[in-house]
């Protein structure tokens, strides 16, 4: 399955791109995708990322489907 990954803020700086397209196995979950990203870009581990699938925040056990768009959202600070 082909998944598009959108990177924002610090995650974009680490990955070096705004968007990635990767292939994952059928039945892969958000947690599986997270593990692939952390293996490829270990510095992402420190960001405590949240993930959104097709613009909806998603739990780690959400199953991905071909063509899904997953956003990597780092914590937002401000005040």
mmCIF file of the N, C-alpha and C atoms, coordinates in Angstrom:
data_MODEL
# 
_entry.id   MODEL 
# 
loop_
_atom_site.group_PDB 
_atom_site.id 
_atom_site.type_symbol 
_atom_site.label_atom_id 
_atom_site.label_alt_id 
_atom_site.label_comp_id 
_atom_site.label_asym_id 
_atom_site.label_entity_id 
_atom_site.label_seq_id 
_atom_site.pdbx_PDB_ins_code 
_atom_site.Cartn_x 
_atom_site.Cartn_y 
_atom_site.Cartn_z 
_atom_site.occupancy 
_atom_site.B_iso_or_equiv 
_atom_site.pdbx_formal_charge 
_atom_site.auth_seq_id 
_atom_site.auth_comp_id 
_atom_site.auth_asym_id 
_atom_site.auth_atom_id 
_atom_site.pdbx_PDB_model_num 
ATOM 1   N N  . UNK A 1 1  ? 0.840  -1.171 0.000  1.00 0.00 ? 1  UNK A N  1 
ATOM 2   C CA . UNK A 1 1  ? 0.000  0.000  0.000  1.00 0.00 ? 1  UNK A CA 1 
ATOM 3   C C  . UNK A 1 1  ? 0.887  1.237  0.000  1.00 0.00 ? 1  UNK A C  1 
ATOM 4   N N  . UNK A 1 2  ? 0.434  2.222  -0.677 1.00 0.00 ? 2  UNK A N  1 
ATOM 5   C CA . UNK A 1 2  ? 1.182  3.475  -0.758 1.00 0.00 ? 2  UNK A CA 1 
ATOM 6   C C  . UNK A 1 2  ? 0.508  4.517  0.135  1.00 0.00 ? 2  UNK A C  1 
ATOM 7   N N  . UNK A 1 3  ? 1.300  5.089  1.057  1.00 0.00 ? 3  UNK A N  1 
ATOM 8   C CA . UNK A 1 3  ? 0.813  6.065  2.030  1.00 0.00 ? 3  UNK A CA 1 
ATOM 9   C C  . UNK A 1 3  ? 1.594  7.369  1.840  1.00 0.00 ? 3  UNK A C  1 
ATOM 10  N N  . UNK A 1 4  ? 0.880  8.488  1.843  1.00 0.00 ? 4  UNK A N  1 
ATOM 11  C CA . UNK A 1 4  ? 1.513  9.806  1.792  1.00 0.00 ? 4  UNK A CA 1 
ATOM 12  C C  . UNK A 1 4  ? 1.642  10.328 3.208  1.00 0.00 ? 4  UNK A C  1 
ATOM 13  N N  . UNK A 1 5  ? 2.827  10.795 3.560  1.00 0.00 ? 5  UNK A N  1 
ATOM 14  C CA . UNK A 1 5  ? 3.092  11.312 4.894  1.00 0.00 ? 5  UNK A CA 1 
ATOM 15  C C  . UNK A 1 5  ? 3.400  12.796 4.774  1.00 0.00 ? 5  UNK A C  1 
ATOM 16  N N  . UNK A 1 6  ? 2.660  13.605 5.504  1.00 0.00 ? 6  UNK A N  1 
ATOM 17  C CA . UNK A 1 6  ? 2.871  15.052 5.552  1.00 0.00 ? 6  UNK A CA 1 
ATOM 18  C C  . UNK A 1 6  ? 3.629  15.372 6.831  1.00 0.00 ? 6  UNK A C  1 
ATOM 19  N N  . UNK A 1 7  ? 4.698  16.143 6.697  1.00 0.00 ? 7  UNK A N  1 
ATOM 20  C CA . UNK A 1 7  ? 5.530  16.498 7.850  1.00 0.00 ? 7  UNK A CA 1 
ATOM 21  C C  . UNK A 1 7  ? 5.420  17.997 8.116  1.00 0.00 ? 7  UNK A C  1 
ATOM 22  N N  . UNK A 1 8  ? 5.309  18.354 9.385  1.00 0.00 ? 8  UNK A N  1 
ATOM 23  C CA . UNK A 1 8  ? 5.152  19.742 9.779  1.00 0.00 ? 8  UNK A CA 1 
ATOM 24  C C  . UNK A 1 8  ? 6.191  20.128 10.820 1.00 0.00 ? 8  UNK A C  1 
ATOM 25  N N  . UNK A 1 9  ? 6.578  21.400 10.810 1.00 0.00 ? 9  UNK A N  1 
ATOM 26  C CA . UNK A 1 9  ? 7.448  21.992 11.824 1.00 0.00 ? 9  UNK A CA 1 
ATOM 27  C C  . UNK A 1 9  ? 8.721  21.156 12.037 1.00 0.00 ? 9  UNK A C  1 
ATOM 28  N N  . UNK A 1 10 ? 8.984  20.739 13.276 1.00 0.00 ? 10 UNK A N  1 
ATOM 29  C CA . UNK A 1 10 ? 10.220 20.020 13.598 1.00 0.00 ? 10 UNK A CA 1 
ATOM 30  C C  . UNK A 1 10 ? 10.329 18.696 12.854 1.00 0.00 ? 10 UNK A C  1 
ATOM 31  N N  . UNK A 1 11 ? 9.206  18.021 12.621 1.00 0.00 ? 11 UNK A N  1 
ATOM 32  C CA . UNK A 1 11 ? 9.283  16.752 11.887 1.00 0.00 ? 11 UNK A CA 1 
ATOM 33  C C  . UNK A 1 11 ? 9.737  16.998 10.447 1.00 0.00 ? 11 UNK A C  1 
ATOM 34  N N  . UNK A 1 12 ? 9.299  18.105 9.848  1.00 0.00 ? 12 UNK A N  1 
ATOM 35  C CA . UNK A 1 12 ? 9.734  18.450 8.494  1.00 0.00 ? 12 UNK A CA 1 
ATOM 36  C C  . UNK A 1 12 ? 11.237 18.742 8.471  1.00 0.00 ? 12 UNK A C  1 
ATOM 37  N N  . UNK A 1 13 ? 11.717 19.424 9.496  1.00 0.00 ? 13 UNK A N  1 
ATOM 38  C CA . UNK A 1 13 ? 13.152 19.730 9.566  1.00 0.00 ? 13 UNK A CA 1 
ATOM 39  C C  . UNK A 1 13 ? 13.983 18.451 9.663  1.00 0.00 ? 13 UNK A C  1 
ATOM 40  N N  . UNK A 1 14 ? 13.536 17.490 10.446 1.00 0.00 ? 14 UNK A N  1 
ATOM 41  C CA . UNK A 1 14 ? 14.271 16.232 10.609 1.00 0.00 ? 14 UNK A CA 1 
ATOM 42  C C  . UNK A 1 14 ? 14.239 15.408 9.326  1.00 0.00 ? 14 UNK A C  1 
ATOM 43  N N  . UNK A 1 15 ? 13.069 15.293 8.719  1.00 0.00 ? 15 UNK A N  1 
ATOM 44  C CA . UNK A 1 15 ? 12.918 14.481 7.509  1.00 0.00 ? 15 UNK A CA 1 
ATOM 45  C C  . UNK A 1 15 ? 13.546 15.172 6.299  1.00 0.00 ? 15 UNK A C  1 
ATOM 46  N N  . UNK A 1 16 ? 13.519 16.508 6.302  1.00 0.00 ? 16 UNK A N  1 
ATOM 47  C CA . UNK A 1 16 ? 14.107 17.250 5.197  1.00 0.00 ? 16 UNK A CA 1 
ATOM 48  C C  . UNK A 1 16 ? 13.154 17.463 4.029  1.00 0.00 ? 16 UNK A C  1 
ATOM 49  N N  . UNK A 1 17 ? 11.886 17.116 4.208  1.00 0.00 ? 17 UNK A N  1 
ATOM 50  C CA . UNK A 1 17 ? 10.878 17.278 3.166  1.00 0.00 ? 17 UNK A CA 1 
ATOM 51  C C  . UNK A 1 17 ? 9.523  17.515 3.819  1.00 0.00 ? 17 UNK A C  1 
ATOM 52  N N  . UNK A 1 18 ? 8.629  18.115 3.064  1.00 0.00 ? 18 UNK A N  1 
ATOM 53  C CA . UNK A 1 18 ? 7.267  18.318 3.558  1.00 0.00 ? 18 UNK A CA 1 
ATOM 54  C C  . UNK A 1 18 ? 6.402  17.079 3.378  1.00 0.00 ? 18 UNK A C  1 
ATOM 55  N N  . UNK A 1 19 ? 6.773  16.257 2.411  1.00 0.00 ? 19 UNK A N  1 
ATOM 56  C CA . UNK A 1 19 ? 5.929  15.111 2.088  1.00 0.00 ? 19 UNK A CA 1 
ATOM 57  C C  . UNK A 1 19 ? 6.787  13.917 1.699  1.00 0.00 ? 19 UNK A C  1 
ATOM 58  N N  . UNK A 1 20 ? 6.401  12.752 2.179  1.00 0.00 ? 20 UNK A N  1 
ATOM 59  C CA . UNK A 1 20 ? 7.025  11.484 1.819  1.00 0.00 ? 20 UNK A CA 1 
ATOM 60  C C  . UNK A 1 20 ? 5.952  10.559 1.277  1.00 0.00 ? 20 UNK A C  1 
ATOM 61  N N  . UNK A 1 21 ? 6.313  9.680  0.387  1.00 0.00 ? 21 UNK A N  1 
ATOM 62  C CA . UNK A 1 21 ? 5.413  8.618  -0.047 1.00 0.00 ? 21 UNK A CA 1 
ATOM 63  C C  . UNK A 1 21 ? 6.152  7.313  0.201  1.00 0.00 ? 21 UNK A C  1 
ATOM 64  N N  . UNK A 1 22 ? 5.536  6.444  1.016  1.00 0.00 ? 22 UNK A N  1 
ATOM 65  C CA . UNK A 1 22 ? 6.185  5.171  1.325  1.00 0.00 ? 22 UNK A CA 1 
ATOM 66  C C  . UNK A 1 22 ? 5.198  4.034  1.127  1.00 0.00 ? 22 UNK A C  1 
ATOM 67  N N  . UNK A 1 23 ? 5.749  2.858  0.942  1.00 0.00 ? 23 UNK A N  1 
ATOM 68  C CA . UNK A 1 23 ? 4.946  1.653  0.816  1.00 0.00 ? 23 UNK A CA 1 
ATOM 69  C C  . UNK A 1 23 ? 4.981  0.907  2.141  1.00 0.00 ? 23 UNK A C  1 
ATOM 70  N N  . UNK A 1 24 ? 3.814  0.469  2.581  1.00 0.00 ? 24 UNK A N  1 
ATOM 71  C CA . UNK A 1 24 ? 3.697  -0.349 3.791  1.00 0.00 ? 24 UNK A CA 1 
ATOM 72  C C  . UNK A 1 24 ? 2.896  -1.594 3.440  1.00 0.00 ? 24 UNK A C  1 
ATOM 73  N N  . UNK A 1 25 ? 3.002  -2.611 4.261  1.00 0.00 ? 25 UNK A N  1 
ATOM 74  C CA . UNK A 1 25 ? 2.297  -3.874 4.005  1.00 0.00 ? 25 UNK A CA 1 
ATOM 75  C C  . UNK A 1 25 ? 0.794  -3.693 4.215  1.00 0.00 ? 25 UNK A C  1 
ATOM 76  N N  . UNK A 1 26 ? 0.025  -4.514 3.560  1.00 0.00 ? 26 UNK A N  1 
ATOM 77  C CA . UNK A 1 26 ? -1.428 -4.518 3.755  1.00 0.00 ? 26 UNK A CA 1 
ATOM 78  C C  . UNK A 1 26 ? -1.718 -4.812 5.222  1.00 0.00 ? 26 UNK A C  1 
ATOM 79  N N  . UNK A 1 27 ? -2.670 -4.101 5.785  1.00 0.00 ? 27 UNK A N  1 
ATOM 80  C CA . UNK A 1 27 ? -3.028 -4.296 7.182  1.00 0.00 ? 27 UNK A CA 1 
ATOM 81  C C  . UNK A 1 27 ? -2.189 -3.497 8.159  1.00 0.00 ? 27 UNK A C  1 
ATOM 82  N N  . UNK A 1 28 ? -1.264 -2.686 7.659  1.00 0.00 ? 28 UNK A N  1 
ATOM 83  C CA . UNK A 1 28 ? -0.411 -1.889 8.541  1.00 0.00 ? 28 UNK A CA 1 
ATOM 84  C C  . UNK A 1 28 ? -1.250 -0.885 9.325  1.00 0.00 ? 28 UNK A C  1 
ATOM 85  N N  . UNK A 1 29 ? -0.798 -0.598 10.533 1.00 0.00 ? 29 UNK A N  1 
ATOM 86  C CA . UNK A 1 29 ? -1.479 0.360  11.402 1.00 0.00 ? 29 UNK A CA 1 
ATOM 87  C C  . UNK A 1 29 ? -0.649 1.633  11.525 1.00 0.00 ? 29 UNK A C  1 
ATOM 88  N N  . UNK A 1 30 ? -1.216 2.611  12.191 1.00 0.00 ? 30 UNK A N  1 
ATOM 89  C CA . UNK A 1 30 ? -0.473 3.839  12.473 1.00 0.00 ? 30 UNK A CA 1 
ATOM 90  C C  . UNK A 1 30 ? 0.793  3.498  13.260 1.00 0.00 ? 30 UNK A C  1 
ATOM 91  N N  . UNK A 1 31 ? 0.710  2.577  14.197 1.00 0.00 ? 31 UNK A N  1 
ATOM 92  C CA . UNK A 1 31 ? 1.886  2.170  14.983 1.00 0.00 ? 31 UNK A CA 1 
ATOM 93  C C  . UNK A 1 31 ? 2.962  1.561  14.088 1.00 0.00 ? 31 UNK A C  1 
ATOM 94  N N  . UNK A 1 32 ? 2.554  0.761  13.106 1.00 0.00 ? 32 UNK A N  1 
ATOM 95  C CA . UNK A 1 32 ? 3.534  0.183  12.176 1.00 0.00 ? 32 UNK A CA 1 
ATOM 96  C C  . UNK A 1 32 ? 4.228  1.277  11.376 1.00 0.00 ? 32 UNK A C  1 
ATOM 97  N N  . UNK A 1 33 ? 3.445  2.237  10.906 1.00 0.00 ? 33 UNK A N  1 
ATOM 98  C CA . UNK A 1 33 ? 4.018  3.352  10.154 1.00 0.00 ? 33 UNK A CA 1 
ATOM 99  C C  . UNK A 1 33 ? 4.960  4.167  11.027 1.00 0.00 ? 33 UNK A C  1 
ATOM 100 N N  . UNK A 1 34 ? 4.541  4.414  12.268 1.00 0.00 ? 34 UNK A N  1 
ATOM 101 C CA . UNK A 1 34 ? 5.388  5.140  13.218 1.00 0.00 ? 34 UNK A CA 1 
ATOM 102 C C  . UNK A 1 34 ? 6.727  4.428  13.392 1.00 0.00 ? 34 UNK A C  1 
ATOM 103 N N  . UNK A 1 35 ? 6.699  3.109  13.527 1.00 0.00 ? 35 UNK A N  1 
ATOM 104 C CA . UNK A 1 35 ? 7.932  2.344  13.707 1.00 0.00 ? 35 UNK A CA 1 
ATOM 105 C C  . UNK A 1 35 ? 8.849  2.469  12.496 1.00 0.00 ? 35 UNK A C  1 
ATOM 106 N N  . UNK A 1 36 ? 8.279  2.449  11.295 1.00 0.00 ? 36 UNK A N  1 
ATOM 107 C CA . UNK A 1 36 ? 9.076  2.624  10.068 1.00 0.00 ? 36 UNK A CA 1 
ATOM 108 C C  . UNK A 1 36 ? 9.710  4.006  10.061 1.00 0.00 ? 36 UNK A C  1 
ATOM 109 N N  . UNK A 1 37 ? 8.932  5.026  10.408 1.00 0.00 ? 37 UNK A N  1 
ATOM 110 C CA . UNK A 1 37 ? 9.472  6.386  10.438 1.00 0.00 ? 37 UNK A CA 1 
ATOM 111 C C  . UNK A 1 37 ? 10.574 6.523  11.477 1.00 0.00 ? 37 UNK A C  1 
ATOM 112 N N  . UNK A 1 38 ? 10.366 5.956  12.667 1.00 0.00 ? 38 UNK A N  1 
ATOM 113 C CA . UNK A 1 38 ? 11.373 6.050  13.725 1.00 0.00 ? 38 UNK A CA 1 
ATOM 114 C C  . UNK A 1 38 ? 12.648 5.296  13.362 1.00 0.00 ? 38 UNK A C  1 
ATOM 115 N N  . UNK A 1 39 ? 12.516 4.212  12.639 1.00 0.00 ? 39 UNK A N  1 
ATOM 116 C CA . UNK A 1 39 ? 13.700 3.471  12.211 1.00 0.00 ? 39 UNK A CA 1 
ATOM 117 C C  . UNK A 1 39 ? 14.480 4.265  11.164 1.00 0.00 ? 39 UNK A C  1 
ATOM 118 N N  . UNK A 1 40 ? 13.763 4.900  10.259 1.00 0.00 ? 40 UNK A N  1 
ATOM 119 C CA . UNK A 1 40 ? 14.398 5.666  9.185  1.00 0.00 ? 40 UNK A CA 1 
ATOM 120 C C  . UNK A 1 40 ? 14.920 7.006  9.679  1.00 0.00 ? 40 UNK A C  1 
ATOM 121 N N  . UNK A 1 41 ? 14.180 7.642  10.574 1.00 0.00 ? 41 UNK A N  1 
ATOM 122 C CA . UNK A 1 41 ? 14.522 8.972  11.108 1.00 0.00 ? 41 UNK A CA 1 
ATOM 123 C C  . UNK A 1 41 ? 14.493 8.917  12.635 1.00 0.00 ? 41 UNK A C  1 
ATOM 124 N N  . UNK A 1 42 ? 15.518 8.366  13.280 1.00 0.00 ? 42 UNK A N  1 
ATOM 125 C CA . UNK A 1 42 ? 15.495 8.160  14.728 1.00 0.00 ? 42 UNK A CA 1 
ATOM 126 C C  . UNK A 1 42 ? 15.268 9.430  15.546 1.00 0.00 ? 42 UNK A C  1 
ATOM 127 N N  . UNK A 1 43 ? 15.640 10.571 15.018 1.00 0.00 ? 43 UNK A N  1 
ATOM 128 C CA . UNK A 1 43 ? 15.443 11.824 15.774 1.00 0.00 ? 43 UNK A CA 1 
ATOM 129 C C  . UNK A 1 43 ? 13.966 12.153 15.964 1.00 0.00 ? 43 UNK A C  1 
ATOM 130 N N  . UNK A 1 44 ? 13.083 11.554 15.172 1.00 0.00 ? 44 UNK A N  1 
ATOM 131 C CA . UNK A 1 44 ? 11.647 11.785 15.342 1.00 0.00 ? 44 UNK A CA 1 
ATOM 132 C C  . UNK A 1 44 ? 11.134 11.253 16.671 1.00 0.00 ? 44 UNK A C  1 
ATOM 133 N N  . UNK A 1 45 ? 11.810 10.264 17.228 1.00 0.00 ? 45 UNK A N  1 
ATOM 134 C CA . UNK A 1 45 ? 11.370 9.639  18.480 1.00 0.00 ? 45 UNK A CA 1 
ATOM 135 C C  . UNK A 1 45 ? 11.224 10.682 19.587 1.00 0.00 ? 45 UNK A C  1 
ATOM 136 N N  . UNK A 1 46 ? 12.132 11.643 19.626 1.00 0.00 ? 46 UNK A N  1 
ATOM 137 C CA . UNK A 1 46 ? 12.133 12.649 20.689 1.00 0.00 ? 46 UNK A CA 1 
ATOM 138 C C  . UNK A 1 46 ? 10.996 13.661 20.583 1.00 0.00 ? 46 UNK A C  1 
ATOM 139 N N  . UNK A 1 47 ? 10.292 13.694 19.454 1.00 0.00 ? 47 UNK A N  1 
ATOM 140 C CA . UNK A 1 47 ? 9.278  14.718 19.246 1.00 0.00 ? 47 UNK A CA 1 
ATOM 141 C C  . UNK A 1 47 ? 7.922  14.421 19.881 1.00 0.00 ? 47 UNK A C  1 
ATOM 142 N N  . UNK A 1 48 ? 7.673  13.188 20.267 1.00 0.00 ? 48 UNK A N  1 
ATOM 143 C CA . UNK A 1 48 ? 6.367  12.814 20.824 1.00 0.00 ? 48 UNK A CA 1 
ATOM 144 C C  . UNK A 1 48 ? 5.251  13.198 19.839 1.00 0.00 ? 48 UNK A C  1 
ATOM 145 N N  . UNK A 1 49 ? 5.380  12.678 18.621 1.00 0.00 ? 49 UNK A N  1 
ATOM 146 C CA . UNK A 1 49 ? 4.456  12.989 17.536 1.00 0.00 ? 49 UNK A CA 1 
ATOM 147 C C  . UNK A 1 49 ? 3.054  12.457 17.787 1.00 0.00 ? 49 UNK A C  1 
ATOM 148 N N  . UNK A 1 50 ? 2.080  13.167 17.255 1.00 0.00 ? 50 UNK A N  1 
ATOM 149 C CA . UNK A 1 50 ? 0.713  12.676 17.110 1.00 0.00 ? 50 UNK A CA 1 
ATOM 150 C C  . UNK A 1 50 ? 0.517  12.432 15.622 1.00 0.00 ? 50 UNK A C  1 
ATOM 151 N N  . UNK A 1 51 ? -0.409 11.570 15.282 1.00 0.00 ? 51 UNK A N  1 
ATOM 152 C CA . UNK A 1 51 ? -0.654 11.252 13.878 1.00 0.00 ? 51 UNK A CA 1 
ATOM 153 C C  . UNK A 1 51 ? -2.128 11.474 13.550 1.00 0.00 ? 51 UNK A C  1 
ATOM 154 N N  . UNK A 1 52 ? -2.363 11.993 12.361 1.00 0.00 ? 52 UNK A N  1 
ATOM 155 C CA . UNK A 1 52 ? -3.725 12.154 11.856 1.00 0.00 ? 52 UNK A CA 1 
ATOM 156 C C  . UNK A 1 52 ? -3.808 11.416 10.528 1.00 0.00 ? 52 UNK A C  1 
ATOM 157 N N  . UNK A 1 53 ? -4.860 10.649 10.352 1.00 0.00 ? 53 UNK A N  1 
ATOM 158 C CA . UNK A 1 53 ? -5.085 9.919  9.106  1.00 0.00 ? 53 UNK A CA 1 
ATOM 159 C C  . UNK A 1 53 ? -6.251 10.595 8.392  1.00 0.00 ? 53 UNK A C  1 
ATOM 160 N N  . UNK A 1 54 ? -5.960 11.072 7.195  1.00 0.00 ? 54 UNK A N  1 
ATOM 161 C CA . UNK A 1 54 ? -6.985 11.773 6.408  1.00 0.00 ? 54 UNK A CA 1 
ATOM 162 C C  . UNK A 1 54 ? -7.638 12.889 7.213  1.00 0.00 ? 54 UNK A C  1 
ATOM 163 N N  . UNK A 1 55 ? -6.791 13.680 7.890  1.00 0.00 ? 55 UNK A N  1 
ATOM 164 C CA . UNK A 1 55 ? -7.188 14.887 8.622  1.00 0.00 ? 55 UNK A CA 1 
ATOM 165 C C  . UNK A 1 55 ? -7.939 14.622 9.929  1.00 0.00 ? 55 UNK A C  1 
ATOM 166 N N  . UNK A 1 56 ? -7.876 13.391 10.439 1.00 0.00 ? 56 UNK A N  1 
ATOM 167 C CA . UNK A 1 56 ? -8.518 13.058 11.721 1.00 0.00 ? 56 UNK A CA 1 
ATOM 168 C C  . UNK A 1 56 ? -7.465 12.421 12.624 1.00 0.00 ? 56 UNK A C  1 
ATOM 169 N N  . UNK A 1 57 ? -7.293 12.986 13.845 1.00 0.00 ? 57 UNK A N  1 
ATOM 170 C CA . UNK A 1 57 ? -6.340 12.369 14.769 1.00 0.00 ? 57 UNK A CA 1 
ATOM 171 C C  . UNK A 1 57 ? -6.654 10.888 14.913 1.00 0.00 ? 57 UNK A C  1 
ATOM 172 N N  . UNK A 1 58 ? -5.587 10.067 14.916 1.00 0.00 ? 58 UNK A N  1 
ATOM 173 C CA . UNK A 1 58 ? -5.786 8.620  14.889 1.00 0.00 ? 58 UNK A CA 1 
ATOM 174 C C  . UNK A 1 58 ? -5.006 7.941  16.009 1.00 0.00 ? 58 UNK A C  1 
ATOM 175 N N  . UNK A 1 59 ? -5.628 6.940  16.607 1.00 0.00 ? 59 UNK A N  1 
ATOM 176 C CA . UNK A 1 59 ? -4.968 6.097  17.603 1.00 0.00 ? 59 UNK A CA 1 
ATOM 177 C C  . UNK A 1 59 ? -3.964 5.188  16.890 1.00 0.00 ? 59 UNK A C  1 
ATOM 178 N N  . UNK A 1 60 ? -3.047 4.660  17.658 1.00 0.00 ? 60 UNK A N  1 
ATOM 179 C CA . UNK A 1 60 ? -1.977 3.820  17.106 1.00 0.00 ? 60 UNK A CA 1 
ATOM 180 C C  . UNK A 1 60 ? -2.496 2.561  16.417 1.00 0.00 ? 60 UNK A C  1 
ATOM 181 N N  . UNK A 1 61 ? -3.657 2.053  16.829 1.00 0.00 ? 61 UNK A N  1 
ATOM 182 C CA . UNK A 1 61 ? -4.170 0.801  16.270 1.00 0.00 ? 61 UNK A CA 1 
ATOM 183 C C  . UNK A 1 61 ? -5.022 0.990  15.009 1.00 0.00 ? 61 UNK A C  1 
ATOM 184 N N  . UNK A 1 62 ? -5.194 2.233  14.561 1.00 0.00 ? 62 UNK A N  1 
ATOM 185 C CA . UNK A 1 62 ? -5.986 2.484  13.350 1.00 0.00 ? 62 UNK A CA 1 
ATOM 186 C C  . UNK A 1 62 ? -5.289 1.865  12.139 1.00 0.00 ? 62 UNK A C  1 
ATOM 187 N N  . UNK A 1 63 ? -6.045 1.093  11.372 1.00 0.00 ? 63 UNK A N  1 
ATOM 188 C CA . UNK A 1 63 ? -5.497 0.438  10.177 1.00 0.00 ? 63 UNK A CA 1 
ATOM 189 C C  . UNK A 1 63 ? -5.458 1.422  9.019  1.00 0.00 ? 63 UNK A C  1 
ATOM 190 N N  . UNK A 1 64 ? -4.353 1.385  8.292  1.00 0.00 ? 64 UNK A N  1 
ATOM 191 C CA . UNK A 1 64 ? -4.169 2.256  7.134  1.00 0.00 ? 64 UNK A CA 1 
ATOM 192 C C  . UNK A 1 64 ? -4.676 1.573  5.872  1.00 0.00 ? 64 UNK A C  1 
ATOM 193 N N  . UNK A 1 65 ? -5.024 2.401  4.890  1.00 0.00 ? 65 UNK A N  1 
ATOM 194 C CA . UNK A 1 65 ? -5.506 1.906  3.600  1.00 0.00 ? 65 UNK A CA 1 
ATOM 195 C C  . UNK A 1 65 ? -4.735 2.579  2.478  1.00 0.00 ? 65 UNK A C  1 
ATOM 196 N N  . UNK A 1 66 ? -4.648 1.914  1.354  1.00 0.00 ? 66 UNK A N  1 
ATOM 197 C CA . UNK A 1 66 ? -3.933 2.451  0.209  1.00 0.00 ? 66 UNK A CA 1 
ATOM 198 C C  . UNK A 1 66 ? -4.446 3.851  -0.116 1.00 0.00 ? 66 UNK A C  1 
ATOM 199 N N  . UNK A 1 67 ? -3.512 4.783  -0.280 1.00 0.00 ? 67 UNK A N  1 
ATOM 200 C CA . UNK A 1 67 ? -3.864 6.150  -0.625 1.00 0.00 ? 67 UNK A CA 1 
ATOM 201 C C  . UNK A 1 67 ? -4.107 7.071  0.554  1.00 0.00 ? 67 UNK A C  1 
ATOM 202 N N  . UNK A 1 68 ? -4.051 6.535  1.789  1.00 0.00 ? 68 UNK A N  1 
ATOM 203 C CA . UNK A 1 68 ? -4.254 7.389  2.962  1.00 0.00 ? 68 UNK A CA 1 
ATOM 204 C C  . UNK A 1 68 ? -3.175 8.453  3.048  1.00 0.00 ? 68 UNK A C  1 
ATOM 205 N N  . UNK A 1 69 ? -3.552 9.575  3.662  1.00 0.00 ? 69 UNK A N  1 
ATOM 206 C CA . UNK A 1 69 ? -2.612 10.650 3.954  1.00 0.00 ? 69 UNK A CA 1 
ATOM 207 C C  . UNK A 1 69 ? -2.459 10.729 5.466  1.00 0.00 ? 69 UNK A C  1 
ATOM 208 N N  . UNK A 1 70 ? -1.227 10.613 5.936  1.00 0.00 ? 70 UNK A N  1 
ATOM 209 C CA . UNK A 1 70 ? -0.944 10.636 7.373  1.00 0.00 ? 70 UNK A CA 1 
ATOM 210 C C  . UNK A 1 70 ? -0.110 11.860 7.679  1.00 0.00 ? 70 UNK A C  1 
ATOM 211 N N  . UNK A 1 71 ? -0.596 12.681 8.617  1.00 0.00 ? 71 UNK A N  1 
ATOM 212 C CA . UNK A 1 71 ? 0.143  13.860 9.046  1.00 0.00 ? 71 UNK A CA 1 
ATOM 213 C C  . UNK A 1 71 ? 0.914  13.549 10.316 1.00 0.00 ? 71 UNK A C  1 
ATOM 214 N N  . UNK A 1 72 ? 2.184  13.947 10.353 1.00 0.00 ? 72 UNK A N  1 
ATOM 215 C CA . UNK A 1 72 ? 3.032  13.815 11.537 1.00 0.00 ? 72 UNK A CA 1 
ATOM 216 C C  . UNK A 1 72 ? 2.995  15.174 12.246 1.00 0.00 ? 72 UNK A C  1 
ATOM 217 N N  . UNK A 1 73 ? 2.370  15.216 13.400 1.00 0.00 ? 73 UNK A N  1 
ATOM 218 C CA . UNK A 1 73 ? 2.137  16.481 14.070 1.00 0.00 ? 73 UNK A CA 1 
ATOM 219 C C  . UNK A 1 73 ? 2.915  16.542 15.376 1.00 0.00 ? 73 UNK A C  1 
ATOM 220 N N  . UNK A 1 74 ? 3.946  17.380 15.435 1.00 0.00 ? 74 UNK A N  1 
ATOM 221 C CA . UNK A 1 74 ? 4.703  17.524 16.688 1.00 0.00 ? 74 UNK A CA 1 
ATOM 222 C C  . UNK A 1 74 ? 3.913  18.369 17.695 1.00 0.00 ? 74 UNK A C  1 
ATOM 223 N N  . UNK A 1 75 ? 4.289  18.321 18.971 1.00 0.00 ? 75 UNK A N  1 
ATOM 224 C CA . UNK A 1 75 ? 3.607  19.150 19.953 1.00 0.00 ? 75 UNK A CA 1 
ATOM 225 C C  . UNK A 1 75 ? 3.732  20.627 19.578 1.00 0.00 ? 75 UNK A C  1 
ATOM 226 N N  . UNK A 1 76 ? 2.701  21.363 19.918 1.00 0.00 ? 76 UNK A N  1 
ATOM 227 C CA . UNK A 1 76 ? 2.690  22.799 19.628 1.00 0.00 ? 76 UNK A CA 1 
ATOM 228 C C  . UNK A 1 76 ? 2.787  23.544 20.935 1.00 0.00 ? 76 UNK A C  1 
ATOM 229 N N  . UNK A 1 77 ? 3.713  24.482 20.993 1.00 0.00 ? 77 UNK A N  1 
ATOM 230 C CA . UNK A 1 77 ? 3.872  25.292 22.194 1.00 0.00 ? 77 UNK A CA 1 
ATOM 231 C C  . UNK A 1 77 ? 3.385  26.703 21.940 1.00 0.00 ? 77 UNK A C  1 
ATOM 232 N N  . UNK A 1 78 ? 3.202  27.407 22.964 1.00 0.00 ? 78 UNK A N  1 
ATOM 233 C CA . UNK A 1 78 ? 2.779  28.807 22.818 1.00 0.00 ? 78 UNK A CA 1 
ATOM 234 C C  . UNK A 1 78 ? 2.210  29.304 24.117 1.00 0.00 ? 78 UNK A C  1 
ATOM 235 N N  . UNK A 1 79 ? 1.818  30.513 24.095 1.00 0.00 ? 79 UNK A N  1 
ATOM 236 C CA . UNK A 1 79 ? 1.254  31.002 25.329 1.00 0.00 ? 79 UNK A CA 1 
ATOM 237 C C  . UNK A 1 79 ? 0.915  32.386 25.316 1.00 0.00 ? 79 UNK A C  1 
# 
